[in-house]
Amino acid sequence: MPELLLAIDAGSTNLRVCLFSAGGELLAQATSSVRITAPAPGRVEQDATAIWRGTRQAISRALSTAGRTAHDLAAIGVTSQRTSAVIWDRATGRPLTPLVVWSDLRGVARAKELQALGVGLAPQQAAAKLEGMVAGLTDHPAERLAFGNIDSFLIWKLTGGGAHVTDRSQAWPTGYLDLATLAWNQRLMDLQGLDPALFPSLCDTWGPLGVTARGVLGARVPIGADIADQQAALIGQGCEAPGEAKVSYGTSATLDVSTGASFLYPGPSTPPFVLSSVGGQTRFCLEGMVFSAGSALDWMRARFGLGDHRRFEALAAAAPDAQGVYVLPAFQGLGAPHGDPSRRGLVGGLDLGTGPGPLARAAIEGVAFRVREVFDHVHAATGLPTPEVLKADGGLTASNSLMQAQADLLARPVARHAHREATACGA
């Protein structure tokens, strides 16, 4: 009887497929990088066909490593980057546009126009870009157009076109979900002249979402979950009670705090998201980002000649303190709770005796201080209970120095997930 669980994690820089036992043991995983192109200033794109091809290859490698086949799979869960956008042909399954990544800024001008009309929207959201994408396809039959985040496209391909769906944790960041009804926002679609048939059907975060086509994997496997990446990590960490929190440490450091059934809005820099929606029961969370975490440490290593990741960690661990050196990791703007994109990074407190150890220690402490600032702000602004333990996941959790600095600054334990990539576990 099939009992294994397969998770597909389609991130913005890496694609990961993980194979789990029914008890949650990681049996095998396969990864591949996702190529990003920047065809013009402010434009960030990926090839959806290449992501699909990489997904199939990674599934095959993970199963082969474990000595299993698709017939051993009980279900598949999908998690992915949020508010990317691609349009494909319903008849052929061929993408008609690049996958426009969330960080793409082609929607800046349109977002300002929509904001002036009373539509709360950020330039990164798909709702600021989709009109332009559709406008470039005037020669293609409108009834054959299908739009979705990369999760929708992968599920479409897995099911051989049998399911065009997305869940509300994925739909909310696009800007098209109506908070009052948790359905697609028909008024916004009408304002933009978009056909509702273009959009995927809204499905529960978990449940029977579709079945893979036999010609795709060689077996008909239920797709049992579809959830956005940061929300998947929150569930993978078991942080579903109000106030429970996790931080995913990667290129950025992203704090997510569950608010349960309550929709809270402490401010624009710590926005609310749908955590999950199943059987009409919707749960929410808040999110605050430190934009520069791993990227700030990489910059410090490169600019100050602090070696590779291993040497950098050794330098930080050997330094008893930062000797007055301080780092503000705001190389891509200052995120939550300030929301100031104009701010830039800062390295200070240097003197003629400053060595590599204090520089490494200061960089790590700079990230930890910023995470504490976001953590304190969210709980103070909302009155949510403060968790006794902060859960952590992501590649940077390999740094013992960072994890210890974070625990010291929060005056509470920081617990690393058994698997660094908790998103796959959540899915």
C-alpha positions as CSV (number, residue, x, y, z in Angstrom):
1,M,0.0,0.0,0.0
2,P,1.4,3.4,-0.9
3,E,2.5,5.3,2.2
4,L,5.3,7.8,1.2
5,L,4.8,11.5,1.0
6,L,6.5,13.7,-1.7
7,A,6.9,17.4,-1.2
8,I,7.7,19.8,-4.1
9,D,9.3,23.1,-2.9
10,A,9.6,25.5,-5.9
11,G,11.5,28.5,-4.4
12,S,12.8,31.6,-6.1
13,T,16.4,30.4,-6.3
14,N,16.2,26.6,-5.8
15,L,13.8,23.7,-6.5
16,R,13.7,21.0,-3.9
17,V,11.9,17.6,-3.9
18,C,11.8,15.7,-0.6
19,L,10.6,12.2,0.0
20,F,9.2,11.5,3.5
21,S,8.0,8.4,5.3
22,A,4.5,8.4,6.8
23,G,6.2,9.2,10.2
24,G,8.0,12.3,8.8
25,E,11.5,10.7,8.3
26,L,13.4,12.3,5.3
27,L,14.2,9.4,3.0
28,A,15.7,11.3,0.1
29,Q,15.9,14.7,-1.5
30,A,16.9,16.2,-4.8
31,T,17.6,19.8,-5.6
32,S,18.3,22.0,-8.6
33,S,19.0,25.7,-9.0
34,V,16.4,27.9,-10.7
35,R,17.9,30.3,-13.2
36,I,16.9,33.9,-12.9
37,T,17.2,36.4,-15.8
38,A,16.9,40.2,-15.8
39,P,16.1,41.2,-19.3
40,A,15.7,44.9,-18.4
41,P,16.1,47.1,-15.3
42,G,13.6,46.1,-12.7
43,R,12.6,42.9,-14.5
44,V,13.1,39.5,-13.0
45,E,12.0,36.4,-14.8
46,Q,12.3,32.6,-14.9
47,D,11.4,29.9,-17.4
48,A,8.3,28.0,-16.2
49,T,9.1,25.2,-18.6
50,A,12.6,24.8,-17.2
51,I,11.1,24.7,-13.6
52,W,8.7,22.0,-14.7
53,R,11.5,20.0,-16.4
54,G,13.6,20.4,-13.2
55,T,10.7,19.2,-11.1
56,R,10.2,16.0,-13.0
57,Q,14.0,15.3,-12.9
58,A,14.1,16.0,-9.2
59,I,11.2,13.7,-8.5
60,S,12.9,11.0,-10.5
61,R,16.2,11.4,-8.6
62,A,14.6,11.5,-5.2
63,L,12.6,8.3,-5.9
64,S,15.7,6.6,-7.4
65,T,17.8,7.5,-4.4
66,A,15.3,5.9,-2.0
67,G,14.9,2.9,-4.3
68,R,11.2,3.6,-4.7
69,T,8.8,4.4,-7.6
70,A,5.7,6.7,-8.0
71,H,3.6,3.7,-7.1
72,D,4.9,4.0,-3.5
73,L,3.5,7.6,-3.1
74,A,0.4,8.1,-1.0
75,A,0.2,11.9,-1.8
76,I,2.1,14.9,-3.1
77,G,2.3,18.3,-1.4
78,V,3.3,21.5,-3.3
79,T,4.7,24.7,-1.9
80,S,6.3,27.6,-3.7
81,Q,7.4,31.2,-3.9
82,R,4.5,33.6,-3.7
83,T,2.9,36.0,-6.2
84,S,5.0,35.0,-9.2
85,A,2.9,35.0,-12.3
86,V,2.8,33.0,-15.6
87,I,0.2,32.6,-18.4
88,W,0.0,29.4,-20.3
89,D,-2.1,27.8,-23.1
90,R,-4.8,25.5,-21.7
91,A,-4.7,23.4,-24.8
92,T,-1.0,22.8,-25.1
93,G,0.2,23.5,-21.5
94,R,2.9,25.7,-23.1
95,P,3.8,28.9,-21.2
96,L,3.0,32.0,-23.2
97,T,4.9,34.4,-20.9
98,P,8.0,34.1,-18.7
99,L,7.3,33.4,-15.0
100,V,7.4,37.0,-13.6
101,V,9.0,36.7,-10.2
102,W,7.7,38.4,-7.1
103,S,10.7,40.8,-6.9
104,D,10.0,42.0,-10.5
105,L,9.2,45.8,-10.4
106,R,7.5,46.3,-13.8
107,G,4.2,46.9,-11.9
108,V,5.4,50.0,-10.0
109,A,3.6,52.6,-12.1
110,R,0.4,50.5,-12.3
111,A,0.5,49.9,-8.6
112,K,0.5,53.7,-8.0
113,E,-2.4,54.2,-10.3
114,L,-4.4,51.5,-8.5
115,Q,-3.5,52.9,-5.1
116,A,-4.9,56.3,-6.3
117,L,-8.2,54.4,-7.0
118,G,-8.3,53.0,-3.5
119,V,-6.8,49.6,-4.3
120,G,-4.3,48.6,-1.6
121,L,-1.5,47.0,-3.6
122,A,2.3,46.7,-3.6
123,P,4.3,46.8,-6.9
124,Q,5.6,43.2,-6.2
125,Q,2.1,41.7,-6.3
126,A,0.8,39.9,-9.4
127,A,-2.2,42.3,-9.5
128,A,0.1,45.1,-10.5
129,K,1.6,43.1,-13.5
130,L,-1.1,40.8,-14.8
131,E,-2.9,43.4,-17.0
132,G,0.3,44.1,-18.9
133,M,1.1,40.3,-19.3
134,V,-2.4,39.7,-20.8
135,A,-2.2,42.8,-23.0
136,G,0.9,41.3,-24.7
137,L,-1.2,38.2,-25.8
138,T,-3.8,39.8,-28.0
139,D,-3.2,37.4,-30.8
140,H,-3.9,34.4,-28.6
141,P,-7.5,33.1,-28.1
142,A,-8.6,34.5,-24.8
143,E,-10.5,31.3,-23.8
144,R,-7.2,29.3,-23.9
145,L,-5.4,31.6,-21.5
146,A,-4.7,30.3,-17.9
147,F,-3.0,32.3,-15.2
148,G,-1.4,31.2,-12.0
149,N,1.5,31.4,-9.6
150,I,4.1,28.7,-10.2
151,D,2.2,26.3,-7.8
152,S,-0.8,26.4,-10.2
153,F,1.4,25.8,-13.2
154,L,3.1,22.8,-11.6
155,I,-0.2,21.3,-10.4
156,W,-1.6,21.8,-13.9
157,K,1.3,19.9,-15.4
158,L,1.3,17.1,-12.8
159,T,-2.4,16.5,-13.5
160,G,-2.1,16.7,-17.2
161,G,-4.3,19.8,-17.3
162,G,-6.9,18.2,-15.0
163,A,-6.6,20.8,-12.2
164,H,-6.2,24.6,-12.5
165,V,-6.2,25.4,-8.8
166,T,-4.5,27.4,-6.0
167,D,-5.1,27.8,-2.3
168,R,-5.8,31.0,-0.4
169,S,-2.4,31.2,1.1
170,Q,-1.1,31.5,-2.4
171,A,-3.9,33.6,-3.7
172,W,-3.7,36.3,-1.0
173,P,-0.3,37.6,-2.0
174,T,-1.4,38.1,-5.6
175,G,-3.6,41.0,-4.6
176,Y,-6.7,39.4,-6.1
177,L,-8.3,37.7,-3.1
178,D,-11.2,39.6,-1.5
179,L,-10.7,39.6,2.3
180,A,-14.4,39.9,3.0
181,T,-15.4,36.9,1.0
182,L,-12.1,35.0,0.6
183,A,-13.1,34.6,-3.0
184,W,-11.5,36.2,-6.1
185,N,-12.1,40.0,-6.1
186,Q,-14.6,40.5,-9.0
187,R,-14.5,44.3,-8.7
188,L,-10.7,44.3,-9.3
189,M,-11.0,41.9,-12.2
190,D,-13.7,44.2,-13.7
191,L,-11.6,47.3,-13.1
192,Q,-8.7,45.6,-15.0
193,G,-10.9,44.1,-17.7
194,L,-9.8,40.5,-16.8
195,D,-11.9,37.4,-17.5
196,P,-12.5,35.4,-14.3
197,A,-12.0,32.3,-16.4
198,L,-8.3,33.2,-16.6
199,F,-7.9,32.5,-12.8
200,P,-7.4,29.2,-11.1
201,S,-10.2,27.8,-8.9
202,L,-9.7,28.3,-5.2
203,C,-9.1,25.1,-3.3
204,D,-8.5,24.1,0.3
205,T,-5.0,24.2,1.5
206,W,-5.1,20.5,2.1
207,G,-7.5,17.8,0.9
208,P,-8.1,16.1,-2.4
209,L,-6.9,18.7,-4.9
210,G,-6.2,16.6,-7.9
211,V,-4.5,13.4,-9.2
212,T,-1.4,13.1,-11.3
213,A,-1.8,11.9,-14.8
214,R,-0.5,8.4,-15.3
215,G,1.6,9.6,-18.3
216,V,3.4,12.2,-16.1
217,L,4.8,10.1,-13.2
218,G,3.7,6.6,-14.3
219,A,1.1,6.4,-11.5
220,R,-2.0,8.2,-10.4
221,V,-1.0,9.9,-7.2
222,P,-3.3,12.3,-5.2
223,I,-2.2,15.9,-4.7
224,G,-3.1,16.6,-1.1
225,A,-1.7,20.1,-0.3
226,D,-0.9,23.4,-1.9
227,I,0.5,26.1,0.3
228,A,2.8,29.2,0.1
229,D,6.4,28.8,1.2
230,Q,6.6,30.8,4.4
231,Q,3.2,29.5,5.6
232,A,4.4,26.0,4.9
233,A,7.4,26.6,7.1
234,L,5.2,27.9,9.9
235,I,3.1,24.7,9.7
236,G,6.2,22.6,9.3
237,Q,7.4,24.1,12.6
238,G,4.1,23.3,14.3
239,C,3.6,27.0,15.0
240,E,-0.2,27.2,14.5
241,A,-1.3,28.5,17.9
242,P,-1.7,32.3,18.2
243,G,1.7,34.0,19.1
244,E,3.8,31.0,18.0
245,A,6.6,32.2,15.7
246,K,9.3,30.9,13.4
247,V,12.1,32.6,11.5
248,S,13.3,31.3,8.1
249,Y,17.0,32.4,7.7
250,G,18.1,32.6,4.1
251,T,18.9,35.4,1.8
252,S,16.5,37.3,3.9
253,A,15.2,36.5,7.4
254,T,11.5,36.1,7.5
255,L,9.5,36.1,10.8
256,D,6.0,34.6,10.7
257,V,3.7,34.7,13.7
258,S,0.4,32.8,13.8
259,T,-2.7,34.8,14.8
260,G,-5.1,31.9,14.6
261,A,-8.6,32.8,13.4
262,S,-7.9,36.6,14.1
263,F,-7.1,38.9,11.2
264,L,-4.7,41.5,12.7
265,Y,-3.1,44.5,11.0
266,P,-0.3,46.1,13.0
267,G,1.1,48.0,10.0
268,P,2.2,47.8,6.4
269,S,5.7,46.5,7.2
270,T,4.3,43.4,9.0
271,P,1.3,42.5,6.8
272,P,-1.2,39.8,7.4
273,F,-1.4,36.6,5.3
274,V,-3.7,33.7,5.1
275,L,-1.9,30.8,6.8
276,S,-4.3,28.1,5.7
277,S,-8.0,27.7,4.7
278,V,-9.7,24.3,5.0
279,G,-13.4,23.5,5.1
280,G,-14.3,27.1,5.5
281,Q,-12.0,27.5,8.5
282,T,-9.3,30.2,7.8
283,R,-6.3,30.9,9.9
284,F,-4.0,33.9,9.5
285,C,-0.4,35.0,10.3
286,L,1.7,38.1,10.3
287,E,5.0,38.4,8.5
288,G,8.0,40.7,9.0
289,M,11.1,40.6,6.8
290,V,14.7,41.5,7.4
291,F,15.6,41.9,3.7
292,S,19.3,41.4,4.1
293,A,20.4,38.4,6.2
294,G,22.4,35.8,4.3
295,S,23.0,38.4,1.5
296,A,24.5,40.8,4.1
297,L,26.8,38.1,5.5
298,D,27.9,37.2,1.9
299,W,28.6,40.8,1.2
300,M,30.7,41.1,4.4
301,R,32.7,38.0,3.5
302,A,33.4,39.2,0.0
303,R,34.2,42.8,0.7
304,F,36.4,42.3,3.8
305,G,38.1,39.1,2.6
306,L,36.7,36.9,5.4
307,G,36.9,33.7,3.5
308,D,34.2,31.1,2.7
309,H,31.3,30.2,4.9
310,R,33.3,27.8,7.1
311,R,36.1,30.3,7.8
312,F,33.6,33.1,8.4
313,E,31.8,31.0,11.0
314,A,35.1,30.1,12.7
315,L,36.1,33.8,12.9
316,A,32.8,34.7,14.4
317,A,32.9,31.9,16.9
318,A,36.4,32.7,18.0
319,A,35.6,36.4,18.7
320,P,34.4,36.9,22.2
321,D,32.6,40.1,21.1
322,A,32.5,42.6,18.3
323,Q,34.9,45.1,20.0
324,G,32.6,48.0,19.3
325,V,32.0,47.2,15.6
326,Y,28.4,47.2,14.4
327,V,26.6,46.3,11.2
328,L,23.2,47.4,10.1
329,P,22.2,44.8,7.4
330,A,20.0,47.1,5.3
331,F,21.7,46.6,1.9
332,Q,18.3,46.2,0.2
333,G,16.5,48.7,2.4
334,L,15.3,48.5,6.0
335,G,12.4,46.1,6.3
336,A,10.0,45.5,9.2
337,P,9.1,47.3,11.3
338,H,10.4,50.4,9.6
339,G,9.4,49.7,6.0
340,D,12.0,52.2,4.6
341,P,13.4,51.0,1.2
342,S,15.7,54.1,1.0
343,R,17.8,53.1,4.0
344,R,21.1,51.4,3.2
345,G,23.6,49.2,5.1
346,L,26.1,50.5,7.5
347,V,29.3,49.3,9.0
348,G,30.7,51.4,11.9
349,G,32.9,51.4,15.0
350,L,36.0,50.5,13.1
351,D,39.5,51.4,14.3
352,L,43.1,50.6,13.2
353,G,43.0,47.5,15.4
354,T,39.8,46.0,14.0
355,G,40.4,42.4,12.9
356,P,38.4,39.9,10.9
357,G,36.9,38.2,13.9
358,P,35.1,41.3,15.2
359,L,33.9,42.1,11.7
360,A,32.4,38.6,11.3
361,R,30.9,38.7,14.8
362,A,29.3,42.2,14.2
363,A,27.8,41.0,10.9
364,I,26.1,38.0,12.6
365,E,24.9,40.1,15.6
366,G,23.5,42.7,13.1
367,V,21.2,40.1,11.6
368,A,20.2,38.8,15.1
369,F,19.5,42.3,16.4
370,R,17.2,43.0,13.4
371,V,15.3,39.8,13.9
372,R,14.8,40.6,17.6
373,E,13.5,44.1,16.5
374,V,10.9,42.5,14.3
375,F,10.0,39.9,16.9
376,D,9.5,42.5,19.6
377,H,7.5,44.8,17.4
378,V,5.0,42.2,16.3
379,H,4.2,40.9,19.8
380,A,4.1,44.4,21.3
381,A,1.9,45.8,18.6
382,T,-0.6,42.9,18.7
383,G,-0.6,41.8,22.3
384,L,-0.1,38.2,21.1
385,P,1.4,35.8,23.7
386,T,5.2,35.6,23.4
387,P,6.4,32.1,22.6
388,E,8.8,30.5,25.1
389,V,10.9,29.1,22.1
390,L,11.6,30.7,18.7
391,K,11.6,28.1,16.0
392,A,14.2,28.4,13.2
393,D,14.8,27.0,9.8
394,G,16.6,27.7,6.6
395,G,20.2,27.4,5.4
396,L,21.7,30.0,7.8
397,T,20.6,27.9,10.8
398,A,23.8,26.0,10.1
399,S,25.6,28.9,11.8
400,N,25.9,28.1,15.5
401,S,27.2,31.6,16.1
402,L,24.1,33.2,14.6
403,M,21.7,30.8,16.4
404,Q,23.5,31.5,19.8
405,A,23.5,35.2,19.2
406,Q,19.8,35.1,18.4
407,A,19.0,33.1,21.6
408,D,21.1,35.5,23.7
409,L,19.4,38.6,22.3
410,L,15.9,37.2,22.7
411,A,16.7,35.7,26.1
412,R,14.9,32.5,25.1
413,P,15.9,29.2,23.3
414,V,16.1,29.1,19.5
415,A,15.2,25.6,18.2
416,R,16.4,24.5,14.8
417,H,14.1,22.3,12.7
418,A,15.4,18.8,12.2
419,H,15.4,19.6,8.4
420,R,16.7,23.0,7.5
421,E,14.1,23.4,4.8
422,A,10.9,23.3,6.9
423,T,8.8,24.4,3.9
424,A,8.9,20.9,2.4
425,C,7.9,19.4,5.8
426,G,4.9,21.8,6.0
427,A,3.7,20.8,2.5
